[in-house]
């Protein structure tokens, strides 16, 4: 196959400077409707009762499932290289980085 043809079929991804440093988040709130999943990524800090949402991602259900698969695959690779990821005191379905009381969104 022609090398020029291969380059035409490759997706080019641009990473703008203002996005390239990323945002530290340690809390996610996930909601959904029949047509989309909404993932709010927030930063929770100890002693501060208010979390700040740093990013909101809206996905079609098919893309949410693809993301889940990609995360699972990468966690398997990570644990193969670095050992099991341990989540201390995992209770119920809510996983917060610090002790929190029930809050409101």
Backbone as JSON Lines, residues from 0, in Angstrom:
{"i":0,"aa":"X","n":[0.84,-1.19,0.0],"ca":[0.0,0.0,0.0],"c":[0.88,1.25,0.0]}
{"i":1,"aa":"X","n":[0.42,2.26,-0.65],"ca":[1.13,3.52,-0.77],"c":[1.22,4.24,0.58]}
{"i":2,"aa":"X","n":[2.41,4.71,0.96],"ca":[2.63,5.38,2.24],"c":[1.84,6.69,2.33]}
{"i":3,"aa":"X","n":[1.69,7.4,1.2],"ca":[0.9,8.63,1.18],"c":[-0.56,8.34,1.49]}
{"i":4,"aa":"X","n":[-1.06,7.22,0.99],"ca":[-2.44,6.82,1.24],"c":[-2.65,6.52,2.72]}
{"i":5,"aa":"X","n":[-1.67,5.89,3.38],"ca":[-1.76,5.59,4.81],"c":[-1.86,6.88,5.62]}
{"i":6,"aa":"X","n":[-1.06,7.89,5.27],"ca":[-1.06,9.16,6.0],"c":[-2.4,9.88,5.86]}
{"i":7,"aa":"X","n":[-3.07,9.74,4.72],"ca":[-4.37,10.39,4.51],"c":[-5.44,9.78,5.41]}
{"i":8,"aa":"X","n":[-5.29,8.5,5.76],"ca":[-6.29,7.81,6.57],"c":[-6.04,7.94,8.07]}
{"i":9,"aa":"X","n":[-4.93,8.57,8.47],"ca":[-4.63,8.72,9.89],"c":[-5.3,9.96,10.44]}
{"i":10,"aa":"X","n":[-5.86,9.81,11.63],"ca":[-6.49,10.93,12.32],"c":[-5.4,11.79,12.94]}
{"i":11,"aa":"X","n":[-5.46,13.07,12.69],"ca":[-4.52,14.0,13.3],"c":[-5.21,14.64,14.5]}
{"i":12,"aa":"X","n":[-4.53,14.65,15.63],"ca":[-5.1,15.21,16.85],"c":[-4.26,16.4,17.27]}
{"i":13,"aa":"X","n":[-4.92,17.53,17.48],"ca":[-4.24,18.73,17.93],"c":[-4.45,18.89,19.42]}
{"i":14,"aa":"X","n":[-3.38,19.17,20.14],"ca":[-3.44,19.4,21.59],"c":[-3.05,20.86,21.84]}
{"i":15,"aa":"X","n":[-4.07,21.73,22.02],"ca":[-3.77,23.15,22.24],"c":[-2.95,23.36,23.51]}
{"i":16,"aa":"X","n":[-2.11,24.37,23.5],"ca":[-1.23,24.68,24.63],"c":[-2.02,24.81,25.93]}
{"i":17,"aa":"X","n":[-3.17,25.49,25.91],"ca":[-3.92,25.72,27.14],"c":[-4.54,24.44,27.71]}
{"i":18,"aa":"X","n":[-4.59,23.38,26.92],"ca":[-5.14,22.1,27.37],"c":[-4.01,21.13,27.74]}
{"i":19,"aa":"X","n":[-2.83,21.34,27.19],"ca":[-1.74,20.37,27.29],"c":[-1.26,20.09,28.71]}
{"i":20,"aa":"X","n":[-1.39,21.04,29.63],"ca":[-0.97,20.8,31.01],"c":[-1.98,19.98,31.8]}
{"i":21,"aa":"X","n":[-3.19,19.89,31.31],"ca":[-4.22,19.11,31.98],"c":[-4.75,19.79,33.23]}
{"i":22,"aa":"X","n":[-5.7,19.14,33.87],"ca":[-6.3,19.58,35.12],"c":[-6.26,18.41,36.08]}
{"i":23,"aa":"X","n":[-5.82,18.63,37.31],"ca":[-5.85,17.58,38.32],"c":[-7.28,17.44,38.83]}
{"i":24,"aa":"X","n":[-7.82,16.24,38.77],"ca":[-9.14,15.95,39.32],"c":[-9.05,14.67,40.15]}
{"i":25,"aa":"X","n":[-9.9,14.58,41.17],"ca":[-9.9,13.39,42.0],"c":[-11.31,12.97,42.38]}
{"i":26,"aa":"X","n":[-12.29,13.44,41.61],"ca":[-13.68,13.11,41.9],"c":[-14.47,13.19,40.59]}
{"i":27,"aa":"X","n":[-15.35,12.23,40.36],"ca":[-16.18,12.24,39.15],"c":[-17.63,12.04,39.52]}
{"i":28,"aa":"X","n":[-18.49,12.77,38.84],"ca":[-19.93,12.61,38.99],"c":[-20.44,12.23,37.61]}
{"i":29,"aa":"X","n":[-21.11,11.08,37.53],"ca":[-21.57,10.58,36.23],"c":[-23.08,10.47,36.25]}
{"i":30,"aa":"X","n":[-23.71,11.09,35.26],"ca":[-25.16,10.99,35.09],"c":[-25.43,10.6,33.64]}
{"i":31,"aa":"X","n":[-26.66,10.18,33.37],"ca":[-26.98,9.81,31.99],"c":[-28.46,10.0,31.7]}
{"i":32,"aa":"X","n":[-28.75,10.1,30.42],"ca":[-30.11,10.1,29.91],"c":[-30.16,8.97,28.88]}
{"i":33,"aa":"X","n":[-31.23,8.89,28.15],"ca":[-31.32,7.83,27.13],"c":[-30.35,8.07,25.97]}
{"i":34,"aa":"X","n":[-29.88,9.3,25.82],"ca":[-29.06,9.62,24.65],"c":[-27.62,10.04,24.94]}
{"i":35,"aa":"X","n":[-27.28,10.23,26.24],"ca":[-25.92,10.69,26.52],"c":[-25.51,10.39,27.96]}
{"i":36,"aa":"X","n":[-24.2,10.32,28.14],"ca":[-23.59,10.24,29.47],"c":[-22.88,11.56,29.71]}
{"i":37,"aa":"X","n":[-23.01,12.09,30.92],"ca":[-22.34,13.33,31.29],"c":[-21.39,13.02,32.43]}
{"i":38,"aa":"X","n":[-20.12,13.33,32.25],"ca":[-19.1,13.09,33.25],"c":[-18.55,14.44,33.69]}
{"i":39,"aa":"X","n":[-18.81,14.8,34.94],"ca":[-18.24,16.01,35.53],"c":[-17.02,15.59,36.35]}
{"i":40,"aa":"X","n":[-15.87,16.17,36.03],"ca":[-14.63,15.86,36.73],"c":[-14.3,17.04,37.63]}
{"i":41,"aa":"X","n":[-14.11,16.76,38.93],"ca":[-13.94,17.82,39.91],"c":[-12.7,17.59,40.75]}
{"i":42,"aa":"X","n":[-12.34,18.64,41.47],"ca":[-11.23,18.58,42.42],"c":[-11.8,18.81,43.81]}
{"i":43,"aa":"X","n":[-11.61,17.81,44.69],"ca":[-12.02,17.91,46.09],"c":[-10.76,18.1,46.92]}
{"i":44,"aa":"X","n":[-10.76,19.09,47.79],"ca":[-9.6,19.35,48.65],"c":[-10.0,19.17,50.1]}
{"i":45,"aa":"X","n":[-9.09,18.62,50.92],"ca":[-9.42,18.41,52.33],"c":[-9.72,19.73,53.04]}
{"i":46,"aa":"X","n":[-10.76,19.71,53.85],"ca":[-11.1,20.89,54.63],"c":[-11.9,21.94,53.86]}
{"i":47,"aa":"X","n":[-12.12,21.72,52.59],"ca":[-12.89,22.66,51.78],"c":[-14.19,21.98,51.38]}
{"i":48,"aa":"X","n":[-15.33,22.5,51.86],"ca":[-16.6,21.8,51.65],"c":[-17.18,21.9,50.24]}
{"i":49,"aa":"X","n":[-16.54,22.66,49.36],"ca":[-17.08,22.86,48.01],"c":[-16.08,22.34,46.98]}
{"i":50,"aa":"X","n":[-16.55,21.43,46.13],"ca":[-15.7,20.91,45.05],"c":[-15.91,21.75,43.8]}
{"i":51,"aa":"X","n":[-14.85,21.91,43.02],"ca":[-14.92,22.69,41.8],"c":[-14.87,21.76,40.6]}
{"i":52,"aa":"X","n":[-15.89,21.83,39.73],"ca":[-15.87,21.04,38.5],"c":[-14.86,21.68,37.56]}
{"i":53,"aa":"X","n":[-13.91,20.89,37.12],"ca":[-12.85,21.37,36.23],"c":[-13.13,21.06,34.77]}
{"i":54,"aa":"X","n":[-13.95,20.03,34.52],"ca":[-14.25,19.67,33.14],"c":[-15.54,18.88,33.08]}
{"i":55,"aa":"X","n":[-16.3,19.09,32.03],"ca":[-17.51,18.31,31.77],"c":[-17.35,17.66,30.41]}
{"i":56,"aa":"X","n":[-17.56,16.35,30.36],"ca":[-17.46,15.6,29.12],"c":[-18.82,14.98,28.84]}
{"i":57,"aa":"X","n":[-19.33,15.17,27.63],"ca":[-20.62,14.62,27.25],"c":[-20.36,13.6,26.14]}
{"i":58,"aa":"X","n":[-20.85,12.37,26.36],"ca":[-20.57,11.27,25.45],"c":[-21.85,10.57,25.02]}
{"i":59,"aa":"X","n":[-21.88,10.1,23.78],"ca":[-22.94,9.2,23.34],"c":[-22.75,7.88,24.09]}
{"i":60,"aa":"X","n":[-23.82,7.11,24.34],"ca":[-23.68,5.85,25.06],"c":[-22.63,4.91,24.46]}
{"i":61,"aa":"X","n":[-22.55,4.85,23.14],"ca":[-21.56,3.98,22.49],"c":[-20.14,4.43,22.82]}
{"i":62,"aa":"X","n":[-19.92,5.73,22.87],"ca":[-18.58,6.24,23.17],"c":[-18.26,6.05,24.65]}
{"i":63,"aa":"X","n":[-19.26,6.15,25.52],"ca":[-19.04,5.89,26.94],"c":[-18.59,4.45,27.14]}
{"i":64,"aa":"X","n":[-19.21,3.53,26.42],"ca":[-18.84,2.11,26.55],"c":[-17.44,1.87,25.99]}
{"i":65,"aa":"X","n":[-17.09,2.55,24.91],"ca":[-15.73,2.44,24.36],"c":[-14.7,2.99,25.35]}
{"i":66,"aa":"X","n":[-15.04,4.11,25.99],"ca":[-14.15,4.69,26.99],"c":[-13.96,3.73,28.16]}
{"i":67,"aa":"X","n":[-15.05,3.11,28.62],"ca":[-14.96,2.12,29.69],"c":[-14.0,1.0,29.31]}
{"i":68,"aa":"X","n":[-14.13,0.48,28.1],"ca":[-13.25,-0.59,27.63],"c":[-11.8,-0.14,27.56]}
{"i":69,"aa":"X","n":[-11.56,1.07,27.08],"ca":[-10.19,1.59,26.99],"c":[-9.59,1.78,28.37]}
{"i":70,"aa":"X","n":[-10.38,2.27,29.33],"ca":[-9.89,2.42,30.71],"c":[-9.57,1.06,31.32]}
{"i":71,"aa":"X","n":[-10.46,0.08,31.11],"ca":[-10.21,-1.26,31.65],"c":[-8.92,-1.85,31.08]}
{"i":72,"aa":"X","n":[-8.74,-1.71,29.78],"ca":[-7.54,-2.22,29.13],"c":[-6.28,-1.55,29.68]}
{"i":73,"aa":"X","n":[-6.33,-0.25,29.87],"ca":[-5.17,0.47,30.38],"c":[-4.9,0.18,31.85]}
{"i":74,"aa":"X","n":[-5.93,-0.06,32.64],"ca":[-5.72,-0.44,34.05],"c":[-5.06,-1.81,34.12]}
{"i":75,"aa":"X","n":[-5.48,-2.74,33.28],"ca":[-4.83,-4.06,33.24],"c":[-3.35,-3.9,32.92]}
{"i":76,"aa":"X","n":[-3.02,-3.08,31.92],"ca":[-1.61,-2.86,31.56],"c":[-0.84,-2.2,32.7]}
{"i":77,"aa":"X","n":[-1.45,-1.2,33.33],"ca":[-0.81,-0.5,34.44],"c":[-0.5,-1.48,35.57]}
{"i":78,"aa":"X","n":[-1.5,-2.29,35.95],"ca":[-1.31,-3.22,37.07],"c":[-0.31,-4.32,36.72]}
{"i":79,"aa":"X","n":[-0.22,-4.67,35.47],"ca":[0.79,-5.65,35.04],"c":[2.19,-5.07,35.25]}
{"i":80,"aa":"X","n":[2.36,-3.79,35.0],"ca":[3.67,-3.14,35.12],"c":[3.99,-2.66,36.53]}
{"i":81,"aa":"X","n":[2.99,-2.17,37.26],"ca":[3.25,-1.49,38.53],"c":[2.59,-2.13,39.75]}
{"i":82,"aa":"X","n":[1.78,-3.15,39.56],"ca":[1.1,-3.8,40.68],"c":[-0.34,-3.34,40.8]}
{"i":83,"aa":"X","n":[-1.07,-4.05,41.63],"ca":[-2.49,-3.79,41.82],"c":[-2.76,-2.4,42.39]}
{"i":84,"aa":"X","n":[-3.74,-1.74,41.84],"ca":[-4.18,-0.45,42.36],"c":[-5.11,-0.74,43.52]}
{"i":85,"aa":"X","n":[-4.77,-0.24,44.68],"ca":[-5.59,-0.48,45.87],"c":[-6.41,0.77,46.15]}
{"i":86,"aa":"X","n":[-7.68,0.56,46.47],"ca":[-8.58,1.65,46.84],"c":[-8.94,1.43,48.3]}
{"i":87,"aa":"X","n":[-8.35,2.21,49.22],"ca":[-8.62,2.02,50.65],"c":[-10.04,2.42,51.03]}
{"i":88,"aa":"X","n":[-10.6,1.67,51.97],"ca":[-11.91,1.99,52.53],"c":[-12.99,2.21,51.48]}
{"i":89,"aa":"X","n":[-13.04,1.33,50.51],"ca":[-14.06,1.46,49.47],"c":[-15.39,0.99,50.04]}
{"i":90,"aa":"X","n":[-16.29,1.94,50.28],"ca":[-17.59,1.63,50.84],"c":[-18.68,2.08,49.87]}
{"i":91,"aa":"X","n":[-19.63,1.22,49.62],"ca":[-20.74,1.6,48.77],"c":[-20.3,1.92,47.36]}
{"i":92,"aa":"X","n":[-21.01,2.8,46.71],"ca":[-20.73,3.15,45.32],"c":[-19.99,4.46,45.17]}
{"i":93,"aa":"X","n":[-19.94,5.27,46.21],"ca":[-19.28,6.56,46.1],"c":[-17.83,6.42,46.53]}
{"i":94,"aa":"X","n":[-16.93,6.86,45.69],"ca":[-15.52,6.81,46.01],"c":[-15.0,8.23,46.02]}
{"i":95,"aa":"X","n":[-14.78,8.78,47.2],"ca":[-14.27,10.13,47.33],"c":[-12.85,10.06,47.87]}
{"i":96,"aa":"X","n":[-12.0,10.98,47.46],"ca":[-10.61,10.95,47.91],"c":[-10.44,11.32,49.37]}
{"i":97,"aa":"X","n":[-11.41,12.02,49.94],"ca":[-11.35,12.44,51.34],"c":[-12.71,12.15,51.96]}
{"i":98,"aa":"X","n":[-12.76,12.02,53.29],"ca":[-14.06,11.82,53.91],"c":[-14.98,13.01,53.6]}
{"i":99,"aa":"X","n":[-16.17,12.71,53.11],"ca":[-17.12,13.77,52.79],"c":[-18.49,13.4,53.32]}
{"i":100,"aa":"X","n":[-19.27,14.41,53.59],"ca":[-20.67,14.16,53.9],"c":[-21.42,14.21,52.59]}
{"i":101,"aa":"X","n":[-22.65,13.76,52.59],"ca":[-23.42,13.78,51.36],"c":[-23.63,15.23,50.92]}
{"i":102,"aa":"X","n":[-23.28,15.51,49.69],"ca":[-23.42,16.86,49.17],"c":[-24.5,16.94,48.13]}
{"i":103,"aa":"X","n":[-24.67,18.1,47.59],"ca":[-25.64,18.32,46.54],"c":[-24.93,18.82,45.3]}
{"i":104,"aa":"X","n":[-25.42,18.4,44.16],"ca":[-24.82,18.87,42.9],"c":[-25.5,20.12,42.44]}
